[in-house]
Amino acid sequence: MSWSQRLIDALSANILTPLYILRVTQVNDSPGVVGYVASSIPGFGDPIIGEDGVRMQGSTLTPGTWATTIGGFSVDLAGNLRTLKQSIVRGTFIEVYIGFPGWRDTEYEVIAIGQVSQLSGRSPNHATLDCRDLIAALRSRPTRSVGMVSLGFRLSGGTTITSTYHTGDTTVSLTSVSDFAYATGGQGACLISPTGDDPFILTFTGISGLDLTGVSSTAQHGTTGVNANSGDTIQPVYWLNSHPIDAARYVLISRGDTTTSAYDTLTAGDGLGLPHDWIDHDDCASHRYASNTVSGLQFEVTSQDPIDDILSWLQGWLACGGFYVTTRMGLLTIRSAQCSTTFGSAGTLRTITLADQASITDADIESIAWEAWDPDADTEASDVAVISAGGQDTAGLESPSTLPAVNQAQYDASDLIFSDESAARASILARIWEAHQRIPERYTLVLRGLSLARLASGDYVRISTTLVAGRLSNTINGLDNVKAIVTQVSPDFGAIRVRLAVVVYPLDDGVYP
């Protein structure tokens, strides 16, 4: 859930010094003393949070690759740290809340969630607790159980079928079903390798004894079914078939206990088991809607092997559709790439835009740093292609204006999209073309106050500045209502300022602001 208007107003007022509460929590069997509380409130919990408060280094989004770096945050500590040191280790999950004098502790709201990475300082009584943000929790399953840190660790097994399978059969009999599973109210998948023929994937909706039941009448995922004999190999397959934003939420939340969340549908071990409340579902829903107006976009995500590098795997298939993971107001969210303006040469392709999130003026700005070319963007492309199993759509842009360059930036979803392909390709292409048009300019803004700490990577802001004699914080000619895309948000709650990185693409006539 996003921050309340009460908190946003309090942060915008910049009148009172924030107060903080830190709580140790647990995901699966992650380490740490659950229930430990530290604060900056005298007499509440372990009152060791220092006056410098909480400082955040936001994750950075790179438009075009749609990769997001791991961010982090630090908490200033002062006092006797003995209880803290007994309560945390590297990897302990903590939640950090913010409030103001006069607020009850139950009214404080979360600003950061992550995993402890280091405790260090000038002395045992004055230290900094460094943490990685929630994106770091996606690198492996958060568990200390041996052999269970990989996503889908059950996939290491396989068996054989015990009777002839004929194409169209709705039941498959196995020697063992111990490694097979299906989503609650949904499907599981298996790969049959018939002797002398190509393997094929079938889905199923149930398991009865040693039988897979509700088996699909035809092979799935672009494969072709054939008859298979007793003794042929069959193995479980990791399977998701949903809108990409929903599919990602199934991965993040599922722990095999359907009482926790509507997105807890996958079997234990096929999800990370993060708490439902650590996901900004309102923001996910907004971007799901914005990315779904052309077609009912569906991704089929599969894996035949356990997934060790979960973050790279997740970011990989999300990026094929212009989707990405980031954090917003302390929570994880899944967002869709958007365009800031209509691209005329894209013909009938529909551009989907979200409303501007903020306006930035001289009154907000302490300093500006400008870079003519975003250093996180390597190349620009002459055109963009979105590829599915049945074809591809392209949008011609223009001759590259910087080097190195590529002839074509490809979004290869050929192993992900198998239904309503044409509309799905058009939907993706309409959202991602701008990220490959030209290398954008980048501005790094230091903003006074905390009102814009609510922003997240992918938000649009409008910047208007004027030349003021003696002020180095403004560009020479000013910025006239320029629309920019946020790529990093780093609030410093102790110093009461926000560092914002944004990129700006050329205007319609190809000229930068």
MARKOLDREN-186360 format. One record per residue (C-alpha): x, z, y; residue number from 1. Coordinates in pm, 1 decimal, m for minus. Each point is the difference from the previous one (the first is absolute). Layout:
N
PT     east       up    north seq
PT        X        Z        Y NUM
...
//
This chain:
513
PT     east       up    north seq
PT      0.0      0.0      0.0   1
PT    128.1    m89.4    347.8   2
PT     67.5    263.4    263.8   3
PT   m300.7    151.7    170.9   4
PT    m75.3    m82.9    361.9   5
PT     72.7    363.9     79.4   6
PT    359.4    m34.2   m120.2   7
PT     50.2   m336.3    170.9   8
PT   m127.3    148.6    326.7   9
PT    226.4    303.6    m36.3  10
PT    305.4   m218.2    m67.0  11
PT    m89.1   m222.5    295.9  12
PT    m36.9    293.7    238.7  13
PT    365.8    108.8    m38.6  14
PT    m88.0    345.0    132.8  15
PT     68.9    240.4   m288.5  16
PT    293.7     17.6   m238.9  17
PT   m109.3    m91.9   m353.3  18
PT      8.7    249.9   m285.5  19
PT     72.8    m91.6   m362.5  20
PT    m85.7    103.2   m354.4  21
PT    201.6   m116.4   m302.3  22
PT   m143.7     29.8   m350.8  23
PT    159.2    m68.5   m337.6  24
PT   m231.4   m197.5   m226.1  25
PT     26.7   m159.0   m342.2  26
PT    m55.6   m344.6   m147.1  27
PT    m21.4     m5.0   m378.3  28
PT    279.1    242.2    m99.8  29
PT    227.3    m54.9    302.6  30
PT    233.0    290.9     85.7  31
PT    m43.9    274.0    259.7  32
PT   m188.5    325.3     48.4  33
PT   m355.6   m117.8     62.9  34
PT   m171.4    201.5    271.1  35
PT    311.7     81.2    202.6  36
PT    m83.5    m19.2    372.5  37
PT    235.0    m10.7    299.8  38
PT   m113.3    m24.3    360.8  39
PT     86.8     35.1    366.9  40
PT   m281.0    252.5     37.2  41
PT    113.4    364.8     28.6  42
PT   m134.7    203.6   m288.7  43
PT   m128.3   m299.8   m196.5  44
PT    172.0    m94.0   m323.9  45
PT    378.4    m18.0     28.8  46
PT     41.2    m41.0    380.5  47
PT    321.3   m204.4     m2.4  48
PT    m90.9   m335.1    159.1  49
PT    211.4    m26.4    314.1  50
PT    m77.5   m112.3    351.7  51
PT    122.9   m357.7    m56.9  52
PT   m290.4    m46.8   m239.6  53
PT    m40.6   m323.3   m195.2  54
PT    177.1   m330.1     61.0  55
PT    m90.8   m317.4   m188.3  56
PT    192.8   m317.9    m79.3  57
PT   m276.8   m242.7    m80.2  58
PT     19.4   m261.9   m272.3  59
PT     69.8   m353.3    123.2  60
PT   m213.8   m302.0    m85.7  61
PT    158.4   m346.1     m8.6  62
PT   m268.6   m266.2     63.1  63
PT     47.6   m297.2   m228.4  64
PT    150.5    190.3   m291.6  65
PT   m261.2    277.1     40.4  66
PT    254.0    250.7   m129.0  67
PT    m12.8    353.4    138.3  68
PT    299.4    230.0      5.2  69
PT    m16.5    365.4    m98.7  70
PT    m43.3    222.6    304.6  71
PT     59.2    368.9     40.8  72
PT    m50.6    310.6    207.9  73
PT    185.3    320.8     79.5  74
PT   m119.8    353.6     68.2  75
PT    200.0    239.6    219.9  76
PT     47.8    341.2   m166.4  77
PT    118.7    329.7    146.6  78
PT     11.7    345.8   m155.5  79
PT     43.7    139.4   m349.9  80
PT    m23.4   m301.9   m231.7  81
PT     32.6    189.7   m328.5  82
PT   m362.4    m40.4   m107.2  83
PT     m1.2   m367.4     96.8  84
PT    312.0    m65.7   m207.6  85
PT   m162.2    168.8   m298.9  86
PT   m315.0   m211.8     41.6  87
PT    130.9   m356.0     30.8  88
PT    244.7   m235.4   m168.7  89
PT     73.5   m366.4     52.2  90
PT   m318.0   m191.0    m77.6  91
PT   m242.2    279.8     84.9  92
PT   m313.1   m135.4    168.0  93
PT    m94.2    154.0    333.9  94
PT   m277.9    m52.1    250.3  95
PT     56.3     65.6    370.8  96
PT   m294.1     78.2    227.2  97
PT    m26.8     18.3    378.7  98
PT   m223.6    208.1    221.3  99
PT     m6.6    182.4    331.8 100
PT    m33.7    359.2    120.8 101
PT   m350.7    125.7    m65.2 102
PT    m61.4   m227.5   m299.6 103
PT    m80.3    154.5   m335.5 104
PT    243.5    m95.4   m277.2 105
PT   m281.7   m191.1   m172.8 106
PT    m33.0   m219.9    309.2 107
PT    359.8   m124.0    m13.2 108
PT     38.8   m367.2   m100.8 109
PT    266.7   m168.3   m208.9 110
PT    269.1   m201.0    180.7 111
PT    251.1    m48.1   m281.2 112
PT     11.1      9.0   m379.5 113
PT    309.0    m63.1   m202.0 114
PT    274.4    122.5   m230.0 115
PT    283.5    234.7     88.5 116
PT    336.4   m177.6      4.2 117
PT    244.3    243.5    166.1 118
PT     31.9    339.2    166.3 119
PT    296.6     31.3    234.1 120
PT    100.7    147.8    333.2 121
PT    240.8    185.9    221.6 122
PT    m50.9    330.3   m181.8 123
PT   m213.3    153.2   m276.9 124
PT   m242.0    115.0    271.1 125
PT    m36.0   m325.9    193.8 126
PT    m56.9   m314.3   m203.9 127
PT   m185.4   m327.1    m28.3 128
PT   m223.5    m88.7   m291.6 129
PT     23.5   m375.6    m53.9 130
PT   m271.4   m177.1   m196.4 131
PT    m78.3   m352.9   m103.9 132
PT   m349.4   m124.9     74.9 133
PT   m267.1    m79.1   m256.7 134
PT    128.9   m352.5    m54.8 135
PT    296.6    162.0   m178.6 136
PT   m243.7    147.1   m252.5 137
PT    m71.3   m353.7   m122.1 138
PT    348.5    m54.5   m141.5 139
PT    m83.9    173.8   m330.1 140
PT   m286.3    196.8   m149.4 141
PT     16.0    351.4    148.6 142
PT     61.0    195.5   m319.5 143
PT    274.0    200.8   m169.0 144
PT   m121.9    m95.3   m347.5 145
PT    260.9   m183.7   m204.3 146
PT    m79.4   m367.3    m55.9 147
PT   m296.7     m3.9    240.7 148
PT    156.2    m99.3    332.6 149
PT    m74.0   m370.9    m56.0 150
PT   m341.0   m138.8     84.5 151
PT   m173.1   m109.4   m320.5 152
PT    255.1    173.6   m223.3 153
PT   m242.8    m59.0   m289.1 154
PT     84.6   m372.5     12.1 155
PT    318.8     49.2   m198.6 156
PT   m207.9     m5.7   m318.6 157
PT   m160.1   m280.9   m201.7 158
PT   m159.8    m56.7   m338.3 159
PT   m165.2   m269.4   m213.8 160
PT   m352.2   m123.7    m58.0 161
PT   m143.7     79.4   m342.8 162
PT   m245.5   m286.8    m45.7 163
PT    m32.8   m357.9    115.8 164
PT    m96.8    m41.6    364.2 165
PT   m210.3   m307.9     78.8 166
PT    m37.3   m119.7    357.6 167
PT   m320.9    143.6    138.8 168
PT      5.7    317.1   m213.1 169
PT   m108.7    307.1    194.7 170
PT    195.8    244.7   m218.2 171
PT    368.9     13.1    m94.3 172
PT    117.2    232.6   m278.7 173
PT    343.3    164.7     35.5 174
PT    237.8    206.6   m207.0 175
PT     15.5    257.1    284.3 176
PT   m171.7     36.6    336.3 177
PT    211.2    287.8    132.2 178
PT    161.3   m205.2    279.4 179
PT   m314.0   m185.6    107.4 180
PT   m222.0    112.1    287.6 181
PT   m263.7   m129.1    239.2 182
PT   m121.6     94.9    345.4 183
PT   m302.4    225.8     26.7 184
PT   m296.8   m231.6     48.0 185
PT    236.6   m296.7    m12.8 186
PT    240.7   m186.1   m220.1 187
PT    322.2     25.7   m191.5 188
PT    213.8   m290.4   m115.7 189
PT    211.3   m100.9   m297.4 190
PT    242.7   m279.7    m84.4 191
PT    m28.5   m168.4   m338.5 192
PT    299.8   m202.2   m124.0 193
PT   m127.7   m228.5   m277.2 194
PT    256.0   m145.1   m238.4 195
PT     97.5   m348.7    117.0 196
PT   m205.8      5.8    322.6 197
PT     29.4    126.5    355.1 198
PT   m104.5    360.3     74.3 199
PT   m331.3     57.2    176.1 200
PT   m170.7    287.1    180.4 201
PT   m340.9    143.4    m82.8 202
PT   m184.9    273.5    183.1 203
PT   m209.3    270.0   m164.8 204
PT   m237.6    273.9    117.6 205
PT     16.1    256.2   m279.6 206
PT    182.7    143.6   m300.5 207
PT   m178.6    105.1   m317.1 208
PT    210.0    130.9   m285.2 209
PT    273.7   m259.4    m46.6 210
PT   m198.1   m277.2    172.3 211
PT     15.0   m134.8    353.9 212
PT   m362.0    m68.3     98.6 213
PT   m165.1   m201.0    275.4 214
PT    276.5   m258.0    m34.5 215
PT    m21.8   m295.2    240.5 216
PT   m135.4   m315.0   m159.5 217
PT    280.6   m207.7    151.4 218
PT    364.4     64.0     77.7 219
PT     75.8    130.5    348.7 220
PT    264.0    m28.1    271.1 221
PT     51.8   m372.9    m45.3 222
PT     83.5     26.2   m370.9 223
PT   m160.2   m192.1   m286.7 224
PT   m142.4    179.7   m301.6 225
PT     51.5   m116.1   m359.5 226
PT    m68.2    148.6   m341.3 227
PT    240.3    275.2   m110.7 228
PT     71.0    135.2   m346.6 229
PT     29.8    347.3   m143.0 230
PT    351.5    126.7     68.4 231
PT     38.6   m183.4    331.1 232
PT    130.8    212.4    283.3 233
PT   m228.0    154.2    262.3 234
PT    116.4    214.1    288.7 235
PT   m163.1    180.4    293.3 236
PT     13.3   m154.0    347.7 237
PT    m25.5    175.1    336.5 238
PT   m309.9   m147.7    163.2 239
PT   m159.9      9.3    345.2 240
PT   m272.1   m240.4    113.5 241
PT   m119.8     90.6    350.0 242
PT     39.9    m66.8    366.9 243
PT    369.6     72.2     70.4 244
PT    m75.6    300.1    224.3 245
PT   m221.9    152.1   m269.3 246
PT    251.1    m79.8   m274.5 247
PT    272.8    180.6    194.3 248
PT   m222.4    305.3     42.0 249
PT    m63.1     10.5   m375.8 250
PT    377.4      8.1    m51.2 251
PT     57.2    269.1    263.7 252
PT   m277.4    238.7   m103.4 253
PT    m73.0    m36.2   m373.1 254
PT    106.7    284.8   m224.1 255
PT   m253.7    m29.6   m281.3 256
PT   m248.1    250.5    145.9 257
PT   m303.7   m181.0    140.2 258
PT   m129.6    313.3    172.0 259
PT    265.0    m25.6    273.7 260
PT    m82.9   m332.8    165.0 261
PT   m193.2   m323.1    m28.7 262
PT    342.7   m166.5    m22.9 263
PT    112.7    215.6   m292.8 264
PT    m95.7   m252.1   m268.1 265
PT    327.4    m83.9   m176.5 266
PT    121.9    189.7   m300.7 267
PT    252.9    280.0     45.4 268
PT    342.7   m151.1     56.8 269
PT   m132.4   m324.6    150.4 270
PT    m32.0    160.4    344.2 271
PT    208.7    226.7    220.6 272
PT   m258.9    274.9     21.8 273
PT     21.4     55.8    376.5 274
PT   m285.0    201.4    155.3 275
PT   m297.2   m202.6    121.7 276
PT     28.7    160.5    344.6 277
PT    355.5   m129.2     49.0 278
PT   m136.7   m354.7     41.6 279
PT   m160.2   m115.8    325.3 280
PT   m302.5   m154.8   m166.6 281
PT   m172.3    m82.1    329.7 282
PT    296.5   m211.4    107.2 283
PT     21.7   m159.8   m344.9 284
PT   m367.6    m91.6     23.7 285
PT     48.4   m158.7    344.5 286
PT    283.5   m219.4   m123.9 287
PT   m181.7    m80.9   m322.0 288
PT   m288.1   m131.0    208.2 289
PT    226.7   m189.3    239.8 290
PT    178.0   m173.4   m289.6 291
PT   m312.6    m77.5   m199.2 292
PT   m222.5   m197.7    236.4 293
PT     88.3   m340.0   m147.0 294
PT    m33.1     79.2   m368.5 295
PT    m28.8    276.7   m253.9 296
PT    375.7     21.5    m39.7 297
PT    107.4    128.3   m342.3 298
PT    350.7     55.7   m137.1 299
PT     76.8     22.0   m371.2 300
PT    306.2    222.8    m25.5 301
PT    168.5     24.1   m339.5 302
PT    315.2    135.7   m159.1 303
PT    114.1     m3.2   m361.2 304
PT    270.9    260.0     60.4 305
PT     16.7    345.7    159.6 306
PT     61.0    m17.1    375.0 307
PT    305.6    195.5    111.9 308
PT     31.1   m102.1    365.7 309
PT   m362.5     55.6     90.8 310
PT     36.7    m45.2    376.7 311
PT    167.9   m340.8    m31.3 312
PT   m256.0   m110.4   m259.0 313
PT   m292.3    109.9    217.8 314
PT    139.8   m153.3    316.9 315
PT     82.3   m319.8   m188.0 316
PT   m348.7    m94.8   m109.2 317
PT   m166.0    132.9    316.0 318
PT    228.5   m219.5    213.4 319
PT   m116.5   m311.2   m187.2 320
PT   m331.0     40.2    182.4 321
PT    137.3    132.2    328.2 322
PT    m77.1    365.3    m79.7 323
PT    226.1    299.2     45.7 324
PT     34.4    377.6    m36.5 325
PT     59.4    216.4    305.1 326
PT    m85.7    341.4    143.8 327
PT   m256.3     78.6    267.4 328
PT    m52.9    341.8    154.1 329
PT    194.8    154.7   m285.8 330
PT   m190.7   m170.6   m281.0 331
PT     68.1   m301.7   m220.2 332
PT   m196.7   m315.5     66.5 333
PT    m11.3   m358.0   m129.7 334
PT    m32.4   m260.8    273.6 335
PT    m41.0   m375.2     30.6 336
PT    206.2   m233.2    216.4 337
PT   m187.4   m122.0    305.3 338
PT     58.3   m260.0    271.3 339
PT      8.2     81.3    370.0 340
PT   m131.9   m339.8    108.5 341
PT   m160.2   m316.5   m134.9 342
PT    236.2   m269.9   m122.4 343
PT   m153.5   m332.6    100.1 344
PT    188.0   m224.5   m243.2 345
PT   m124.1    209.1   m291.9 346
PT   m321.6   m201.2     15.2 347
PT   m297.3    175.3   m151.6 348
PT    198.2    298.6   m123.7 349
PT   m164.6    313.3    123.5 350
PT    204.0    253.9    194.7 351
PT   m104.7    359.8    m56.8 352
PT     83.2    247.9    275.4 353
PT    m38.4    372.7     41.6 354
PT    m70.2    164.8    334.4 355
PT    288.9    111.8    220.5 356
PT     87.1    361.2    m74.1 357
PT    153.4    101.1    334.5 358
PT    108.6   m114.4    344.8 359
PT    346.2     94.8    123.4 360
PT     88.0      7.1    370.4 361
PT    277.9    129.4    225.8 362
PT   m163.2    341.1     m4.9 363
PT     75.8     28.6   m373.8 364
PT    355.1   m137.1     m5.9 365
PT    322.2    197.7     27.0 366
PT    223.3   m290.5   m100.6 367
PT     m5.1   m351.2   m147.0 368
PT    263.5   m176.9   m206.8 369
PT    m45.1   m373.6    m54.9 370
PT    143.4   m230.3   m265.9 371
PT    m52.5   m374.6     21.9 372
PT    m17.4    m32.8   m378.8 373
PT   m133.8    259.9   m241.4 374
PT    302.9     93.0   m215.6 375
PT   m225.1     81.6   m296.4 376
PT   m114.6   m364.6    m18.9 377
PT    260.3   m222.2   m169.9 378
PT   m151.8   m345.0     13.9 379
PT   m288.6   m201.9    129.0 380
PT   m175.6   m272.4   m194.6 381
PT   m122.7   m349.5     79.5 382
PT   m316.0     61.3   m198.3 383
PT   m172.6    260.7   m218.6 384
PT   m148.9    m45.2   m347.0 385
PT   m233.0    225.1   m198.0 386
PT     13.7    m84.0   m370.1 387
PT   m246.4     91.2   m273.2 388
PT    m26.5   m108.8   m362.5 389
PT   m207.8   m306.9     90.5 390
PT    164.1   m129.1    316.7 391
PT    136.2     83.9    341.7 392
PT    m98.2     m3.6    367.5 393
PT    250.2    m58.3    279.7 394
PT      4.4     33.0    376.0 395
PT    256.7   m208.3    187.1 396
PT    152.3    189.8    288.2 397
PT    280.9   m154.6    200.7 398
PT    368.9    m83.5    m21.7 399
PT    200.6    322.0    m28.8 400
PT    143.1    115.1    331.5 401
PT    261.0    235.9   m150.6 402
PT    239.6    m12.9   m292.0 403
PT     17.2     67.8   m287.9 404
PT   m341.1   m137.1    m90.2 405
PT   m199.0   m102.2   m307.1 406
PT   m222.3   m302.3    m52.6 407
PT   m280.2    206.9   m143.1 408
PT    m90.5    367.5    m27.2 409
PT   m181.9     38.8   m331.1 410
PT   m257.4    260.2    m99.2 411
PT     m1.4    m52.1   m373.7 412
PT   m315.1    161.2   m138.7 413
PT    m12.3   m230.1   m304.0 414
PT     19.4    301.4   m232.3 415
PT   m258.7    195.2    199.1 416
PT   m293.1   m224.0    104.0 417
PT   m216.5   m164.3   m266.4 418
PT   m346.9     m6.6    158.5 419
PT   m141.3   m158.3    318.3 420
PT    353.0   m124.2     57.3 421
PT    m54.8   m239.7    289.7 422
PT   m181.5    252.9    215.2 423
PT    250.5    271.5    m91.2 424
PT    293.7   m218.3    104.6 425
PT   m166.6    m86.7    330.3 426
PT    m71.7    365.9     66.0 427
PT    364.3     98.6    m47.7 428
PT    139.3   m294.6    194.2 429
PT   m220.1     77.4    299.4 430
PT    154.2    345.8     27.6 431
PT    370.4    m58.1    m60.4 432
PT     96.2   m324.4    178.6 433
PT    100.2    169.7    325.7 434
PT    265.5    213.3   m167.9 435
PT    193.9   m320.2    m76.8 436
PT    m57.3   m192.4    322.1 437
PT    311.6    115.2    184.7 438
PT    233.2    297.6     m2.8 439
PT   m185.0    247.0    224.0 440
PT    138.6    197.4    290.2 441
PT     29.0    373.8    m55.0 442
PT    m56.2    281.6    245.8 443
PT     85.4    363.6    m65.5 444
PT   m207.2    227.2    222.4 445
PT     48.0    370.5     57.4 446
PT   m337.4    131.2    112.6 447
PT    m69.7    333.4    163.1 448
PT   m266.6    213.1   m162.7 449
PT   m142.3     m7.3   m351.3 450
PT   m321.7   m196.3     42.4 451
PT    147.2   m308.7   m169.9 452
PT    126.6    195.3   m300.8 453
PT   m328.7   m114.4   m153.8 454
PT    122.9   m360.3    m27.8 455
PT    126.8   m160.9   m320.9 456
PT    194.1   m309.1   m102.9 457
PT   m223.5   m304.7     35.7 458
PT   m200.0    132.0    295.6 459
PT    m29.4   m219.3    307.5 460
PT     82.9    138.1    343.7 461
PT     m7.4   m155.7    345.4 462
PT    291.7     62.8    233.5 463
PT    m23.8    m38.3    378.3 464
PT    295.2     96.3    219.6 465
PT    107.4    m72.0    355.2 466
PT    336.8     m6.1    169.8 467
PT     63.3    331.3    175.4 468
PT    311.4     29.6    215.2 469
PT    262.6    220.8   m158.3 470
PT   m171.9     22.2   m336.8 471
PT    191.9   m145.1   m291.3 472
PT   m290.2     55.3   m237.1 473
PT   m171.6   m322.5    102.8 474
PT     79.1   m360.9    m71.4 475
PT    110.7   m207.6    300.8 476
PT   m328.8   m184.5     35.7 477
PT   m219.1    253.3   m175.0 478
PT   m226.2    m57.6   m298.8 479
PT   m340.7   m136.9     82.5 480
PT   m257.9    112.5   m255.5 481
PT    227.3    m95.7   m291.2 482
PT   m139.3     49.4   m348.5 483
PT    252.7    154.1   m241.0 484
PT      1.5    102.4   m365.3 485
PT    118.5    351.2    m84.8 486
PT    272.5     11.8   m266.1 487
PT    112.4    364.1     24.3 488
PT   m144.0    326.2    136.9 489
PT    229.6    304.2     35.3 490
PT   m158.5    303.8    170.8 491
PT    215.1    292.0    113.4 492
PT   m255.4    279.5     24.1 493
PT    255.0    247.8    134.0 494
PT    123.1   m225.5    280.7 495
PT   m354.8   m129.5     61.7 496
PT     80.2   m369.4    m15.2 497
PT    m50.2   m297.0   m231.0 498
PT    248.9   m274.3    m79.2 499
PT   m179.6   m327.4    m68.2 500
PT    145.7   m326.7   m131.2 501
PT   m211.6   m310.9     55.9 502
PT     45.7   m374.7    m45.5 503
PT   m140.8   m276.6    217.2 504
PT    m61.9   m356.7   m115.2 505
PT     m4.1   m302.0    234.7 506
PT   m308.0    m71.7    205.5 507
PT   m220.1   m300.7    m84.1 508
PT    224.5   m234.8    197.0 509
PT    306.2    113.1   m196.6 510
PT    140.6    206.0    285.9 511
PT     86.3    366.1    m35.4 512
PT   m141.4    240.3    259.2 513
//
